[in-house]
Structures are given as structure tokens and as C-alpha cells.
Amino acid sequence: MFRNLLLLVFSLCLVTTLVHGSNDNERKEYIVYMGALQGAGTSAMVDHHNLLLTAIGDEDIARESKIYTYRKSFNGFVARLLPHEVQSLIAEKRVVSVFPNTVRKLHTTRTWDFLGMSETLSRANAQKESDIIVGLLDSGIWAEAPSFNDTGYGPVPIKWRGKCVDFPGCNRKVVGAKYFNLNQTYTDQDTPSPVDDDGHGTHTSSTVAGVFVKDASLYGLGTGTARGGVPSARIAMYKVCWVNGCSDKDVLAAFDEAIADGVDLISASMGGPSRSFFEDPIAIGSFHAMMKGILTSCSAGNDGPDTSTVQNVAPWIMTVAASGTDRQYRTVATLGSGEHFSGISINTFSPQKMMYPLTSGALAVNVSEPYGNASACDFGTLDKNKVMGKIVYCLGSNGQDYSIKRAGGAGAIMTLEDVTDTAYSTVIPGTSIFPRDSKMIEQYINSTKNPQAVIQKSITINVSAPFVASFSSRGPQNINLNILKPDISAPGIDILAAYSKLPTTTGVPSDDRHTVFNIISGTSMACPHASAAAVYVKSIHPDWSPAAVKSALMTTATPMKIIDADAELGSGSGQINPTQAVNPGLIYDISTSDYISFLCKEGNNNTVIGLIVGGTENIDCTKFKPAQGTDGLNYPTMHTQLDSNSTSISATFYRTVTNVGYATSVYTSKVTSPRGLIVKVIPETLKFSKLNENQSFTVEVKGGLEPFGSKLLSALLEWSDSKYNVKSHIVILRPLAD
């Protein structure tokens, strides 16, 4: 239905589909990944042509088949290939992976006060913040939005090597704008420039780094001062998402450019079903970014509350789940009987009359339409003569407001199938009521001669927070069973931020509203919150590695309101707490060498790792410190998934922390664990005598599988001194007994 279409456009539903047919005689698009850049004097374009010529055997076809060469930050190309040519390239020693080009989708104010970053927060580091450039891979940017005003900004940082392509909107705030559509195919809704046709990229960009805009609102809803988390930072937009989605080859091209341009952080609110790390363009691009000291922040996906749906799971990515704040939108429908029903929606319309005639889809059925469910107000099932000027009650909440608008209705009262925490904008006055209230409204309509109702403009209410958004994708991940994902949570429900004036407020063509601010939800909105928090930490600690910044955010996170095990698999370490993250006390750092050891432990051969890291075949896993323990990585969380053959719980985690708190300090461990799970920390005390000193410890986790039926056991390790409290979550996932 139409509401699902809106979710695909604005929220973060990530469905990956092949962009080609299934005929083996038809050339299909493949990405050929060859690792890091080769040494000086080697022409990537010539080398790629020779590889293609060997695989294809015909000079002209080889030349015509190549679409694009990656040669600025890593090595690879895109080409149209036949199945046997793919196998030929896979057999080449210089090739890391060959995988199909697929299409991904976007995961689509006051939140900073909720996170402790008020308007009055000291910005003593504003100059350092102004030197940071955030690269966003998204749908483009509407630079005319007030959030991107460059008044008061100094010159663009000297280090910046990017530029603006076919885009006059750049200034000292938006310092770069490029677009990637390697096939050069556009619909009539696509603008071949970095301009934002969708609104998504403008929203995420302003959430990260929008300047202060007073009295921002969506037609009076959410009124306040809109601002990004790091309002002094600069923005570089890499448009990779179009009406038909975000192509892998375009995403990888944007990473190639962004790294070379000199961005300091990459924020990507998009994704798709998880694949092995080096057959995934986001994992590949973010790995090469990490080697250059650039953290990549990605959305976790919008497929919750189902488990095993989390996306963007490479350990060098910061994977961000969506949480709810203490403010939600409610829309009240009042019946002629005086009864009030509080529903959920973003309704910007104020009623023009005291009451409107009320009917139901069942009573307004178009008897000449044999298909569809009129009770649910399916498209085309309503008789315009029975709907005109009336509010219509529908058994369903899936875009019925659009159907009723088309039929001439005055409003829509829709029924939710399940309780939800997420509101969506309606194209006419509308609200989605909770299932418990539906019977009473039906009874009123069917027992009253002239039923009436009115739908009020939305209001805000206070709720208990933070909590995991119902739509936010949950773990566990299925690529590496010993790395807990998502990593962190950030606000992603009902977020007010800047918007493009090209699309309508709802994305519905018949909607005549266009605005420079909009309220939307998704892990797409959570990701830029976490990206901004990372920039804030980086501006104060410019020498910290991507892993150090991520560790600081994870170990200082605010505990979440967890209602069940599935929600715990979706919350990560908790909700970001940026002001605490700048002083974490201890950090879990991970170097490129550590990742090499991890990749060796995962079974990658020396040649493949050599190509990925250095562009040559000179990596010898035996010369690197072996990755130890259950997970083989110095991760801030500890996790393992047991298989169905396990008879007991036994896991060992080796960790090293770096002192960034007091020079002389003593940290004592504390473990909170459930009955049946034994967690032992060796040693129990860590003593530091200077800053940046490292100390190591081991965590042993043991327990039996019976008689406990829970699929998840969760413990918490805390290292504390007189000031700092460093938290690491321990999550053991085990199969349930039959």
C-alpha cells in the first residue's frame, strides 16, 4: 500500500535487488574489487583493461564493457560481464572479489537538548569543529535551506581537495557537492546534479551540522531552534541515491572520491542485506576510510522489530540503531458523541469546522469495484459520492489518507494493526488510532443516524525515554557471530530537520505543501545524530582513531528502556551521550594491524589481505600478533552466538584499554550478570601511572544451558575510578530448547 511506499522513500527500509535480468547470455553489471591502490607508476585504467581483455578475449568488447574505474582511494572497476568472465576474474590472484551491482535504499531540533547538548553548550572548540568536514552519501542537498547559511564562517580549510560539480549552491558551509550516476540514466523526477529531489539528504545533513535556525517548525509542529549537533562543521554531499535507489557502484565511487577529497567523517544513512565484508561496497569503502583515519557511521536498517535484520555490520563501521526521545506526536479525533480518541500521526491541518460528517469504508463502498477491501479503504474501493466532504473511518493504516483524498474526503481515521511509536505525515487531516479503540468508533458510526467527527491538529506529549524504536533493525548479525551489532542508538523518531523544497511534505504528488523543515523517522535520522556526536568527540580529540571515537561513544552511552530480549538486540550499548563521550576515562582502540589480525583469524588468505591493505601480495599473517579469544578484536562490547550443538557457555575475551582520564588512576571492575552466567575478570584492578598507558585484562564467561529458557543472557562490565565509569555490555545468545 501507499504507506509502505512512503516508508521506502523517506524511512530506512533497505531492500537490495539485482539490477539485471537472469539470462546467462546477457551481460550484467559486476564490481571487481582489487584492494588498495597499486604502487606509483602503475596505470589502473590500463591494468583494468588488460584484466578485462584476458577475461573477455575481445579488445572492443573489453573496452565497451567497462563502466567505471576506482583509482583515487582504492583499486577496482565496474564492468558488464558474462558468467564465465566473472569466474575468470575471480581466479585472478590480483582480484579480491567480484560481486553483482545491486540497488540499496535510503533508511529513511529538540533532540540535541534531550541528548544534553543544549543551545548554551560551551563551544570553546568551535574553531576545531569548523575545520572538520563531514561527507554524506545520500540523496543530495538543498543548499538554499536556512540550515546551511554560511554567515560567520571563515575560509574553507586548506586541507580540502573537494569541489562542487554542476551545483551553484556551495558556500563556506556546504564546501563540496558531487553526484554519481555511472549509468547516466535518469527518471523525470531525477535532477542530474547534487540537488536534493527527495529531501532525505537535506534532512540528514542538517541533523549533523545545520546552523541555528530559530522558530523552525513543520506548520507549527515541533517549534523551536533547529540545529545540528556540530553546527560549526562543514558539509560535503555525495549524491548516490536517486528515485530508483542507491546503486552499489555509485556508492563505491562516492567513497573513492570522499576519501581522496579529505573528509573527516563519512555518514551513510542507507544499506541492504548483509554480505561478506569484501563483497559489500559500504564495508569496502569504510575499510579504506578507516585506514585513512576516517570513521564511517551507518544506519542499522528499518526492518525491526524482526531479529537478525541489522545491516552495515563490519566492525570498522559505527552501526546506529534508532531510539525514541521523550516527545511524541498525538492526534485526537473527537466524535459527535463527545468521545475522544488519541491516535498517532503528524497532522498539520487545523479543522475549519466544529464537526464533519463521518462514515466508514464499509458504508462508502463502490459497488462497481470488485477488487480490494472497502473496509480498509483500499485504493479505488470507495464511492466518491459517499465520501465527498466526509471523514472516513478505515480498518487499516497504510496510506488510506491518500485514497480518501483522491475520493474527495475531508479526513481519515485509520486503525493501527499493532501499537506503534512512530508517526507519519498525512496528506489530509488524519490520525491512526490504536486497535483497542476501533470497536467503539465502529459502534458509534453504525448506531448513529448522522455520525460526526473532527480531527484536531497534532500535539506533543511526554513519554518515558530513551527506548528502541519499533522499526529499528535488531541483531544478531549473520556475518560475524562474535561482534555485537548495532553498536549504539540515537534519536530516530519524529525528527524535525531541514528539507528540500522540491518534493512535497509527504512525497505524494497531489500534496500541495512544500516546506524547508520536515518531521520524519528512521534509522536514517539516527545515523546523523551519532555522526555529529562522533565529530564532537573528534573536534576535542583530533588525534583519536576511528575506533577510539566509537569506543568513547559506546562506553559512555545512556542505558535504554528495554522491554524484551529482542529490543536488547537492537539497542547496542545504549543511547549516545556526547557530552560524556569526550571524557570516557578509558578507550578500546583498534589499529589497522589489529584488523589485519582479525581478518587473518577469519580465514582470509595472505594474498587477499595483502591486496586489501597494501595493494600488493606482501602480507604474512604469521608476522602479525595473532587475534586472540572468542572474537579476536579489541571491541568495546563482548558477544558470541552459540550453535545448536553447544552444551554449555564458554567464551574468553581479551581486551586492552588506554588511559585517557587521570594520569594516575586505579580502576576497579564490577560485573552485573544474571543467574546462571559466571563472568570472571582477570585482573580485577587496573593501575595506570600516566596518560595513554595501556593495560590488558581477560574476561571469562561460563555457564550452563539448562534449565534457563531465555535465548539471551546479558551482563555488564564496568571499570570505575573516582570519576569515570566505563561500561562494556556482554551478550551471550544461545538457541532455545525445542
C-alpha positions, -999 to +999 in steps of 0.1 A: +000+000+000+010+036-003+022+040+033+048+012+025+058+032-005+064+062+017+085+042+040+107+031+011+111+068+001+116+085+034+124+059+060+151+033+061+136+002+045+165-015+028+157-039+001+185-050-022+176-062-057+197-071-087+196-045-114+197-071-142+178-100-156+186-137-152+196-146-188+231-161-188+238-147-222+231-112-210+259-091-197+253-080-161+270-053-140+297-065-116+321-047-093+356-061-094+374-051-061+412-053-062+421-038-027+443-008-020+459+014-047+488-001-065+523+014-064+534+045-082+539+042-119+511+017-124+482+028-145+449+015-130+430+020-162+455+001-183+457-027-158+419-030-156+416-031-194+442-058-196+424-079-170+391-075-189+408-083-222+422-116-207+387-125-193+367-115-224+392-121-252+380-093-275+395-058-275+364-039-285+341-058-262+365-054-233+367-016-238+329-013-242+321-035-211+339-013-186+317+013-169+340+030-143+374+028-127+380+033-089+415+048-086+416+076-061+414+058-027+413+021-036+416-001-067+388-017-087+363-012-116+328-019-127+321-038-159+293-057-177+303-093-177+291-128-186+291-156-161+323-173-174+341-139-175+332-134-138+347-168-130+378-159-150+383-127-130+376-144-096+405-168-105+429-138-109+454-135-079+452-097-081+414-097-076+399-097-040+362-102-050+337-099-079+301-093-069+269-081-086+260-045-086+228-042-065+205-013-056+201-001-020+175+022-004+177+051+020+169+043+056+146+069+059+158+203+168+150+194+203+167+160+202+201+177+210+186+191+242+174+156+250+210+144+245+224+170+268+238+193+240+218+225+247+219+257+228+241+271+256+266+243+255+301+257+255+316+258+220+351+265+230+362+241+203+342+258+176+372+266+155+384+230+156+348+219+148+348+243+119+379+226+104+360+192+103+343+183+070+315+157+072+309+137+040+274+124+035+264+098+010+227+105+004+201+119-020+217+153-024+213+186-006+190+217-009+217+243-001+191+272+000+177+258+032+184+282+061+203+255+080+231+259+055+237+296+058+274+304+059+273+337+077+302+340+101+322+311+086+359+316+078+377+303+047+373+267+037+400+246+054+432+244+033+433+206+035+401+204+015+405+189-020+369+185-030+348+207-052+312+214-064+301+198-096+271+212-115+260+229-083+259+267-077+248+263-041+281+257-024+294+282+001+317+282+032+292+258+049+285+234+021+320+231+007+316+201-016+288+186-037+292+158-063+268+133-078+272+097-090+250+080-116+275+059-135+249+046-159+237+082-166+201+070-166+176+094-150+138+095-145+118+127-149+120+130-111+158+129-110+179+161-113+214+153-127+232+174-101+238+173-063+204+190-057+181+170-034+150+158-052+139+137-022+146+157+010+163+128+028+199+141+022+190+177+033+174+163+065+204+142+074+229+169+065+212+195+088+209+170+116+247+166+116+258+202+110+229+226+104+234+261+118+210+276+144+176+284+129+151+300+154+114+293+152+118+263+129+087+240+127+065+220+103+035+242+101+037+249+138+046+214+149+079+209+168+085+247+171+120+256+184+155+263+174+166+237+148+203+230+148+228+202+140+249+185+166+281+202+154+267+235+138+302+248+130+313+218+110+313+219+072+293+196+048+303+178+016+274+160-002+280+129-024+246+122-041+243+085-048+206+079-043+180+085-070+143+077-074+152+041-082+176+037-053+213+038-045+235+016-068+264-002-053+287+011-080+277+047-073+281+042-036+316+028-040+325+057-064+314+082-038+336+065-011+366+066-036+360+104-041+352+113-005+383+097+010+405+114-016+388+148-011+398+148+026+366+144+045+370+137+083+339+115+088+315+097+064+278+094+072+257+070+052+220+065+060+215+036+037+221-001+034+210-035+023+210-072+034+244-081+048+270-097+027+306-108+034+327-078+041+346-075+008+315-081-013+298-052+003+305-017-011+299+001+022+322-023+041+348-019+014+346+019+013+346+022+051+376-001+055+397+022+032+383+052+050+393+037+083+429+032+071+430+069+064+417+077+099+381+084+088+352+069+108+321+058+088+288+060+106+259+040+091+222+033+098+213-002+111+182-006+090+144-003+094+133-039+095+125-042+132+112-055+153+123-087+135+156-101+147+186-108+125+178-078+103+207-055+113+227-041+083+261-025+079+278-049+103+315-046+095+334-040+128+351-008+115+317+008+109+297+025+136+263+009+132+235+031+145+201+020+158+171+043+163+158+053+197+129+074+208+130+107+227+107+119+255+084+136+229+059+120+206+031+133+184-005+125+191-036+135+171-071+135+187-103+125+169-135+136+186-168+120+178-202+138+178-210+119+210-182+137+227-159+107+230-122+115+223-097+091+208-059+098+208-042+085+178-008+088+163+001+109+132+018+141+121-013+161+112-005+197+102-041+207+095-064+227+118-101+219+115-122+245+096-155+234+112-167+222+146-177+188+131-177+169+098-199+141+086-184+107+094-187+074+075-168+042+072-151+025+043-176-004+046-206+021+042-189+040+014-181+010-008-180+014-045-202-015-055-189-014-091-153-022-079-150-060-074-114-059-061-099-046-029-112-042+007-135-012+011-135-016+049-097-009+048-104+019+023-081+003-003-074+025-034-104+026-058-129+008-035-147+040-022-176+057-039-168+094-043-204+104-038-205+087-004-171+101+007-171+137-006-166+162+023-167+134+050-142+120+074-138+083+067-131+055+092-109+027+078-098-007+091-061-002+083-033+024+085-014+021+053-018+052+032-056+053+033-054+091+037-042+092+001-071+071-011-096+092+007-081+125-006-085+111-041-121+103-034-128+139-021-129+130+016-123+156+043-102+134+067-092+099+076-094+079+109-073+049+104-067+018+126-033+005+135-028-032+133-002-030+162+008-004+187+035+018+172+058+046+184+062+062+150+040+089+134+038+097+097+026+128+080-009+126+064-019+142+031-053+153+046-064+156+082-058+122+096-049+101+127-042+064+133-060+051+163-049+022+185-066-012+180-084-011+214-105+020+202-116+007+168-147-012+180-161+019+198-158+041+167-174+014+145-203+011+170-208+048+171-210+050+132-234+021+129-257+032+157-260+069+149-283+084+123-259+113+114-225+104+128-199+132+130-163+137+139-135+162+139-097+156+137-075+181+156-041+193+147-013+172+163+001+179+197+031+166+216+031+145+247+058+134+270+068+097+272+093+076+290+126+075+271+150+065+257+137+033+241+144+013+210+123+023+180+099-004+169+111-002+133+148-002+141+166-034+129+177-059+155+206-082+158+221-107+159+241-103+127+249-133+105+283-123+090+305-125+121+288-142+150+311-127+177+307-090+170+276-074+186+256-051+162+242-025+162+269-005+182+249+024+195+215+041+194+205+077+186+172+095+182+154+085+151+117+090+157+098+122+146+129+142+139+125+178+128+152+190+104+158+209+071+141+196+040+142+202+002+115+223-013+114+201-044+094+172-030+061+177-012+058+173+025+046+137+022+061+128-011+026+124-025+023+144-059-011+157-050+001+172-017+004+209-023+026+215+007+063+223+003+084+233+033+120+239+044+116+217+075+100+183+079+094+157+105+104+122+095+116+089+112+140+061+106+175+049+114+184+073+086+177+100+111+195+082+140+227+079+119+235+116+115+229+121+153+256+096+160+278+111+132+275+145+148+284+131+182+315+115+167+325+148+152+320+165+185+344+140+202+368+142+173+369+180+175+382+178+211+404+148+205+417+152+169+444+126+173+420+098+183+415+069+158+380+060+144+379+031+168+388+053+198+360+077+189+335+049+186+347+033+219+341+066+237+306+068+224+298+032+233+312+030+268+296+062+279+261+056+264+229+061+284+211+029+293+180+022+273+145+012+284+145-025+274+112-043+274+123-077+259+153-096+246+146-086+210+148-049+220+181-056+237+194-070+204+185-037+188+199-011+213+236-017+211+255-001+240+227+024+247+218+059+235+247+083+226+257+107+254+280+132+235+290+154+265+301+123+284+319+107+255+345+135+253+358+122+287+354+084+287+383+076+311+394+045+291+391+036+254+393+004+235+414+012+205+418-008+173+446-003+148+449-013+111+473-041+123+446-053+147+421-055+118+446-074+098+450-100+126+412-102+128+409-108+090+436-135+093+417-152+121+385-151+099+403-172+074+413-147+047+445-157+030+477-137+029+473-126-008+437-113-003+447-094+029+478-080+011+457-067-017+432-051+006+457-034+028+486-026+006+477-032-030+505-059-031+509-095-021+533-090+008+511-096+039+522-126+060+496-134+087+522-152+108+541-120+113+512-103+129+502-107+165+475-135+165+440-124+172+431-140+205+399-151+222+364-157+211+361-126+189+397-117+181+392-080+183+395-053+209+358-044+207+340-023+234+313-049+237+317-087+241+294-111+223+291-146+210+263-167+194+262-204+204+252-230+179+226-257+185+252-283+194+265-263+223+261-280+257+275-251+278+286-215+277+323-209+274+338-177+259+370-158+265+376-121+256+410-104+256+409-067+259+433-037+262+423-003+274+441+030+270+441+056+298+427+090+287+414+101+321+436+109+351+473+103+346+475+084+379+444+062+384+432+029+396+401+013+380+381-015+397+359-039+378+323-046+387+302-072+369+264-074+369+252-107+355+221-129+355+217-161+375+235-189+357+261-168+339+295-166+356+317-137+345+353-135+357+376-105+351+414-111+354+428-089+369+400-072+388+420-040+392+439-019+366+466+006+377+478+035+355+507+058+361+504+080+330+482+091+302+479+069+271+492+039+290+478+006+280+466-022+304+452-056+294+427-079+310+407-110+303+370-118+306+360-154+310+323-162+306+309-196+316+275-211+323+251-240+316+223-240+291+197-256+314+173-250+329+171-215+316+149-209+286+160-174+277+176-171+243+197-141+255+219-136+286+232-101+292+258-089+316+275-056+322+312-050+329+320-016+345+355-002+351+353+027+376+378+050+393+369+082+413+354+099+383+349+077+353+326+047+347+335+027+316+307+003+305+310-028+283+280-049+275+284-087+274+257-105+254+255-143+250+230-156+225+220-192+227+195-214+209+162-221+227+155-257+236+128-274+215 
